Amino acid sequence: MEEMLPGPEPRVEIPPGRERILPVAGTLLDGNELRYLAECVETNWISSEGPFVARFEQAFAREVGCRFGVACSSGTAALHLMLSAIGLESGDEVIIPTFTMIATANAITYTGATPVLVDAERTTWNMDVSLVERAITSRTRAILAVHTYGHPMDMDPLRALAEKHDLWLLEDAAEGHGALYRGRPVGSLGDAAIFSFYGNKIVTTGEGGMVVTDDERIASLARSLRGHAFSADRHFWHQYVGFNYRMTNMQAAIGLAQTERMESLVAARRRNAHRYAEALADVPGLTLPEEYGDVKNVFWMYSLLVEDGFGCTRDQLRNALAARGIETRSMFIPIHVQPIYRERFRGQQFPVAEELCRRGLYLPSGPALTAEDIAYVAGEVARVREGALVVGAE
């Protein structure tokens, strides 16, 4: 199992002849962000009671095809709020992919419920729909679909399973802003969904998240729980164990400005992906991301697999790129091998997720990248391969 784990993070350095490092995920703040932030300061509304919170909730929920949005402090907080709002509790089970960021499993654990893991597909890298039904037990309460790296899950078969077994169908769309499944926005495909607005996301508030839903009861309870569940008629009176997951007016101001430009921010990610695909198409030994089915993949991160025929390992490629001023990330380490969950899932097999972990990385993918930046990254990937083949032939 240890051989699948990525090596230490390489130190990224500016090489001779280059002026800057290319970060794996930069941010573009060239809309109304500064103007809205100034309004927060000028009006003295910087807390979660400021008007930008509601404006951001309404605008973002509308963009993803939902009636309600509940902004909060992080994507993980949004997951916890959503799962708490549907009444998840100890003894319940929620089906998730093992190939996901650990927050998906942790939020389930916060409620006392248990994550049940399913392997990934070899194509989309999403949860393998064909394996989901066999994971359902009498304790299953929900299926939580994750739109991995911005590629939508195949949701219609999951909806059929949820209806057949009377389960909640939820979405972790942390990486899927603007993605479409059969013409429908990701986030509007289940009973409720969450988005993350961390600094590397397509729409960002620095830190932040949101629950979106058409279910007024879920939205109302999530909104109450995020702020200590204060009673409407008696302020210091609490019927629920609530949390402090509120978003500030300043964060929401940035989020609103970003949402106003979400279409262009998504277009930038897709343009990056198109440029990478063209530049790397003739480099042997790489498996590049694609769109499968009737979907719009937003390519949150341009992820690829380094196969045996490339000439060096994924970690060797990462180290070589770091020396050339190019930051990368390894793909997710599956839940079942994480130290805090390993014992719980001991003996279970998830070969596809393990292979993705062993071979996967993502390249710089932010909206500020230029065509020249991407040409440089792709060219250096090809040069690393050529150099590895020369060394191997000696």
C-alpha positions in Angstrom: 0.0 0.0 0.0 2.8 2.4 0.8 4.1 2.3 -2.8 0.9 4.1 -4.0 1.4 7.1 -1.7 2.9 10.3 -3.2 6.4 11.4 -2.1 7.1 14.6 -0.2 5.9 17.8 -1.8 8.7 19.1 -4.2 10.1 22.6 -3.6 9.1 24.8 -6.5 11.9 27.2 -7.6 12.1 29.9 -10.2 14.5 28.6 -12.8 17.0 30.8 -14.7 15.3 32.8 -17.4 11.9 32.7 -15.8 10.4 35.5 -13.8 7.8 33.7 -11.7 6.5 30.4 -10.5 3.3 29.0 -12.1 1.1 28.1 -9.2 -1.2 25.1 -9.5 -4.3 27.2 -8.9 -4.2 31.0 -9.1 -7.1 33.4 -8.6 -8.5 36.1 -10.8 -10.0 39.1 -9.0 -10.6 41.5 -11.8 -14.3 42.2 -11.5 -16.3 44.1 -8.8 -14.4 42.4 -5.9 -12.6 45.6 -4.7 -15.6 47.8 -5.2 -17.8 45.5 -3.1 -15.2 45.1 -0.4 -14.9 48.9 -0.2 -18.6 49.1 0.3 -18.4 46.7 3.2 -15.8 48.9 4.9 -17.6 52.2 4.1 -20.9 51.0 5.5 -19.3 49.2 8.5 -20.9 45.9 7.6 -18.2 43.3 7.8 -20.0 40.6 9.8 -22.3 37.8 8.6 -25.3 40.2 9.0 -24.2 42.3 6.1 -26.4 42.5 2.9 -23.9 40.8 0.6 -24.5 37.4 2.2 -28.1 37.3 1.0 -27.2 38.8 -2.4 -24.5 36.1 -2.9 -26.8 33.3 -1.8 -29.5 34.4 -4.2 -27.1 35.0 -7.1 -25.2 31.7 -6.8 -28.2 29.6 -6.1 -29.8 31.0 -9.3 -26.7 30.3 -11.3 -26.8 26.6 -10.3 -30.5 26.2 -10.8 -31.7 26.1 -7.2 -34.3 28.0 -5.2 -32.2 28.4 -2.0 -28.6 29.0 -1.0 -27.1 29.0 2.5 -23.6 30.5 2.6 -21.2 29.3 5.2 -17.5 29.3 6.3 -16.2 26.4 4.1 -17.1 23.6 1.8 -16.6 21.2 4.7 -19.0 23.2 6.9 -21.5 23.1 4.0 -21.2 19.3 3.9 -21.8 19.1 7.7 -24.8 21.5 7.5 -26.4 19.6 4.6 -25.9 16.2 6.3 -27.2 17.6 9.7 -30.2 19.2 8.0 -31.4 15.8 6.5 -31.2 14.3 10.0 -28.2 12.1 9.7 -27.2 10.5 12.9 -25.2 7.7 14.6 -25.7 4.3 13.0 -26.7 5.7 9.6 -24.6 5.1 6.5 -23.8 7.3 3.5 -22.3 5.9 0.2 -19.4 8.0 -1.2 -16.4 7.4 -3.5 -13.2 6.4 -1.8 -11.4 8.6 -4.4 -12.3 12.0 -3.0 -10.9 14.7 -0.8 -11.1 13.7 2.9 -13.6 16.3 3.8 -16.4 14.2 2.2 -15.8 11.4 4.7 -15.0 13.6 7.6 -18.3 15.5 7.4 -20.2 12.2 7.6 -18.1 11.2 10.6 -18.9 14.5 12.3 -22.6 13.5 12.4 -21.8 10.0 13.9 -22.8 8.3 10.7 -20.5 6.0 8.7 -19.1 6.5 5.2 -19.4 3.4 2.9 -16.9 3.5 0.1 -17.2 2.7 -3.6 -14.4 2.5 -6.1 -13.8 4.9 -9.0 -14.5 4.6 -12.7 -11.4 4.3 -15.0 -12.7 7.0 -17.4 -14.3 9.9 -15.5 -12.6 9.1 -12.2 -16.0 9.5 -10.5 -17.7 6.9 -8.3 -18.5 3.8 -10.3 -22.3 3.8 -10.5 -22.4 0.1 -11.3 -21.0 -0.7 -7.8 -23.3 1.6 -5.8 -26.4 -0.7 -5.3 -24.3 -3.5 -3.8 -23.1 -1.1 -1.1 -26.7 -0.3 0.0 -27.8 -1.8 3.3 -30.7 -1.4 5.7 -28.7 1.4 7.4 -28.1 3.4 4.2 -29.7 6.9 4.4 -28.0 8.7 1.5 -25.9 8.5 -1.7 -23.4 11.4 -1.8 -22.2 11.9 -5.4 -18.9 13.8 -5.9 -18.3 15.5 -9.2 -14.5 14.8 -9.3 -12.3 17.5 -10.7 -15.3 19.1 -12.3 -16.6 16.1 -14.3 -20.3 15.5 -13.5 -21.4 12.2 -12.1 -23.8 10.1 -14.0 -26.8 11.2 -11.8 -29.9 9.7 -13.5 -29.0 6.1 -12.5 -28.2 7.3 -9.0 -31.6 9.0 -8.8 -33.3 5.8 -9.8 -31.4 3.9 -7.1 -32.2 6.6 -4.5 -35.9 6.4 -5.4 -35.9 2.6 -5.4 -34.4 2.4 -1.9 -35.9 5.6 -0.4 -32.6 7.4 0.0 -31.5 11.0 -0.1 -29.5 11.9 -3.2 -26.9 14.5 -2.4 -24.1 16.2 -4.3 -20.6 17.2 -3.4 -20.1 19.8 -6.1 -17.1 21.5 -4.4 -15.1 21.3 -7.7 -18.0 21.5 -10.2 -19.1 25.2 -10.5 -20.8 25.6 -13.8 -20.7 22.0 -14.9 -23.7 20.5 -16.7 -25.2 17.1 -16.8 -27.6 16.5 -19.7 -28.1 20.2 -19.8 -28.8 20.6 -16.1 -26.5 22.4 -13.7 -24.5 20.4 -11.2 -25.9 21.2 -7.8 -29.5 21.0 -8.9 -29.5 17.2 -9.6 -30.2 15.8 -6.1 -32.1 16.8 -3.0 -29.4 19.1 -1.9 -25.8 19.9 -2.8 -22.7 21.8 -1.6 -20.1 24.0 -3.2 -16.7 25.1 -1.9 -15.3 28.6 -2.4 -11.8 27.9 -1.2 -9.1 29.9 -2.9 -8.4 27.3 -5.6 -12.0 26.9 -6.7 -13.6 28.3 -9.9 -15.7 30.8 -7.8 -13.8 31.7 -4.7 -14.3 33.7 -1.5 -10.9 32.7 -0.1 -12.6 30.4 2.4 -16.3 29.6 2.1 -19.0 27.2 1.1 -22.7 27.0 0.3 -25.6 24.5 0.6 -28.0 24.8 -2.3 -31.4 23.1 -2.6 -35.0 23.4 -3.7 -36.2 21.9 -0.4 -37.2 24.8 1.8 -37.1 22.7 5.0 -33.4 21.7 4.4 -32.5 25.3 3.6 -34.3 26.7 6.7 -32.7 24.2 9.0 -29.2 24.6 7.5 -29.5 28.4 7.8 -30.5 28.0 11.5 -27.7 25.5 12.3 -24.9 27.6 10.8 -25.5 30.3 13.4 -25.9 28.5 16.7 -29.6 27.8 16.0 -30.7 30.9 17.8 -34.5 31.0 18.2 -36.4 33.5 16.1 -38.4 34.9 19.0 -35.9 34.4 21.9 -32.3 35.1 20.8 -30.5 33.1 23.4 -32.8 30.1 23.2 -31.7 27.0 21.3 -33.7 23.9 20.2 -30.8 22.4 18.2 -27.1 21.9 18.7 -25.9 24.5 16.2 -22.6 25.5 14.8 -20.7 28.7 14.1 -20.4 28.3 10.3 -21.3 31.8 9.2 -19.8 33.6 6.2 -18.8 37.2 6.6 -20.2 40.1 4.5 -16.7 40.6 3.0 -16.3 37.1 1.9 -19.8 37.2 0.4 -18.9 40.5 -1.4 -16.1 38.7 -3.2 -18.3 35.7 -3.9 -20.9 37.9 -5.5 -18.4 39.6 -7.7 -17.0 36.2 -8.7 -20.5 34.8 -9.4 -21.2 37.7 -11.7 -18.3 36.4 -13.8 -18.8 32.7 -13.3 -19.4 32.0 -17.0 -16.1 33.6 -18.0 -14.2 31.8 -15.1 -15.6 28.5 -16.3 -14.7 29.3 -19.9 -11.1 30.0 -18.7 -10.8 26.5 -17.2 -12.2 24.9 -20.3 -9.9 26.9 -22.5 -6.9 25.8 -20.4 -8.0 22.2 -20.8 -8.4 22.6 -24.6 -4.9 24.1 -24.8 -3.3 21.3 -22.7 -5.1 18.6 -24.6 -3.7 19.9 -27.9 -0.2 20.5 -26.6 0.0 17.1 -24.8 -1.8 14.9 -27.3 1.4 13.6 -28.9 3.3 13.0 -25.7 3.3 9.2 -25.2 2.6 7.7 -21.7 0.0 10.2 -20.5 -3.7 9.6 -20.0 -5.5 13.0 -20.4 -8.9 13.9 -19.0 -11.9 13.9 -21.3 -15.7 14.5 -21.3 -17.7 11.3 -21.1 -21.5 11.3 -21.9 -23.8 14.3 -22.3 -21.9 16.6 -19.9 -20.0 19.8 -19.6 -16.8 19.1 -17.7 -15.4 22.3 -16.2 -11.9 20.8 -15.7 -11.5 22.4 -12.2 -8.0 21.0 -12.3 -6.3 19.7 -15.4 -5.5 16.2 -14.1 -3.7 13.5 -15.9 -2.2 10.0 -15.3 1.5 9.2 -15.8 1.6 5.7 -17.3 4.5 3.2 -17.4 5.3 4.2 -21.0 6.1 7.8 -20.0 9.7 7.0 -19.0 9.6 8.2 -15.4 7.2 8.1 -12.4 4.6 10.6 -11.5 6.7 11.8 -8.6 9.8 12.1 -10.7 7.9 14.2 -13.2 6.6 16.4 -10.3 10.1 17.0 -9.0 11.4 17.9 -12.4 8.6 20.3 -13.1 9.1 22.0 -9.6 12.7 22.7 -10.6 11.4 24.4 -13.7 9.0 26.7 -11.7 5.9 24.6 -12.2 3.8 23.7 -9.2 1.7 20.5 -9.4 -0.4 18.4 -7.0 -0.8 14.7 -6.7 -4.3 13.3 -7.1 -6.4 12.4 -4.0 -5.1 9.7 -1.6 -8.2 7.4 -1.3 -10.2 7.4 2.0 -9.5 3.8 2.7 -5.7 4.2 3.0 -5.9 7.4 5.1 -4.4 6.8 8.6 -7.6 7.8 10.4 -9.8 5.5 8.3 -7.4 2.6 7.4 -8.5 0.2 10.1 -12.2 0.7 9.4 -11.7 -0.3 5.8 -9.0 -2.9 6.2 -9.3 -5.8 3.7 -11.6 -3.8 1.2 -10.3 -3.5 -2.3 -10.5 -0.4 -4.5 -8.0 -1.0 -7.3 -9.0 1.9 -9.6 -8.8 4.5 -6.9 -5.4 3.2 -5.9 -4.1 3.3 -9.5 -5.3 7.0 -9.8 -3.5 7.8 -6.5 -0.3 6.2 -7.8 -0.3 7.8 -11.2 -2.3 11.0 -11.1 -1.3 14.6 -10.9 -2.7 18.0 -11.9 -1.0 20.8 -13.7 -1.4 24.6 -13.2 -5.1 25.3 -13.9 -6.0 28.8 -12.8 -8.0 31.3 -14.9 -5.1 33.7 -15.2 -2.9 31.3 -17.2 -1.9 32.5 -20.6 -1.5 30.4 -23.8 2.3 31.0 -23.3 2.1 29.6 -19.8 0.4 26.4 -20.9 2.7 26.0 -23.8 5.7 26.3 -21.4 4.2 23.7 -19.0 3.3 21.2 -21.8 6.7 21.7 -23.3 8.5 21.0 -20.1 6.4 17.8 -19.5 7.6 16.6 -23.0 11.2 17.5 -22.2 11.1 15.6 -18.9 10.0 12.6 -20.8 12.7 13.0 -23.5 15.3 13.3 -20.8 14.1 10.3 -18.9 14.2 8.2 -22.1 17.8 9.3 -22.8 18.9 8.4 -19.3 17.1 5.1 -19.5 18.9 4.2 -22.7 22.3 4.9 -21.3 
